[in-house]
Amino acid sequence: MVFNRFAQPFYRGIQLNSVSIVDLIIDNLIVVELKSVKMINEVHKAQALNYINLLDLPKALILNFNCANLASQGRVTRVNAVYASLPSE
């Protein structure tokens, strides 16, 4: 199942008055962020990591469609501590 979800950010235990919208969530496991930028930079990676931490999901995939080859140049994966706790099989 693929859907999008709102991430409610917290700072030091206080819910902030803002909402972040995740592009896609696949099988309630993987956050997919869609980009069309010259290059994926640190702010994009931080955004994806924040989403998976806020939503308590293990993995994020950033896809940049502004490149010659999506598979080799336009893809970045981020994982967090939830990923390490998943069973291996």
C-alpha positions in Angstrom: 0.0 0.0 0.0 1.3 3.5 -0.9 0.0 6.6 0.8 1.2 10.0 2.1 1.1 11.0 5.8 1.5 14.1 7.8 4.5 14.2 10.2 3.9 16.2 13.4 7.3 17.6 14.6 8.3 17.7 18.2 11.1 19.7 19.8 12.2 18.7 23.3 8.9 17.0 23.9 6.8 19.9 22.8 4.6 19.5 19.6 5.4 22.3 17.2 2.6 24.1 15.4 3.6 22.9 12.0 3.0 20.0 9.7 5.3 18.2 7.3 3.9 16.2 4.5 5.7 13.1 3.4 5.6 12.4 -0.3 5.0 8.6 -0.1 5.1 5.9 2.5 5.3 2.3 1.2 4.0 -0.6 3.3 4.3 1.5 6.4 8.1 0.9 6.2 9.7 3.2 3.7 9.5 6.9 3.3 10.0 8.1 -0.3 10.9 11.7 -1.0 10.6 12.8 -4.6 12.9 15.6 -5.8 13.9 17.3 -9.0 17.0 19.2 -8.0 20.5 19.7 -9.5 21.9 17.4 -6.8 20.7 15.8 -3.5 22.4 17.7 -0.7 22.6 17.5 3.1 19.3 19.3 3.7 17.4 16.7 1.6 19.1 13.9 3.6 18.3 15.6 6.9 14.7 16.0 5.8 14.4 12.3 5.0 16.0 11.3 8.3 13.7 13.6 10.2 10.7 12.0 8.6 11.7 8.5 9.5 12.5 9.5 13.0 9.2 11.4 13.5 7.2 8.6 12.0 9.2 5.8 13.6 9.9 4.1 10.3 13.1 2.3 9.4 14.1 3.6 6.0 13.9 6.5 3.6 14.6 6.7 -0.1 15.3 10.0 -1.8 14.7 9.9 -5.6 16.0 12.8 -7.7 14.4 12.9 -11.2 16.7 15.6 -12.4 19.6 13.3 -13.5 20.7 11.2 -16.4 20.3 7.8 -14.6 18.0 7.5 -11.6 19.3 4.1 -10.5 23.0 5.2 -10.3 22.9 9.0 -9.7 19.5 9.9 -8.4 18.9 7.7 -5.4 20.0 8.0 -1.8 19.0 5.7 1.1 18.8 6.7 4.8 18.2 4.3 7.7 17.8 4.8 11.4 17.9 2.8 14.7 14.5 1.2 13.9 16.1 -0.4 10.9 18.7 -2.1 13.0 16.0 -3.6 15.3 14.2 -5.3 12.4 14.5 -9.1 12.1 16.9 -10.2 9.4 14.4 -12.5 7.7 
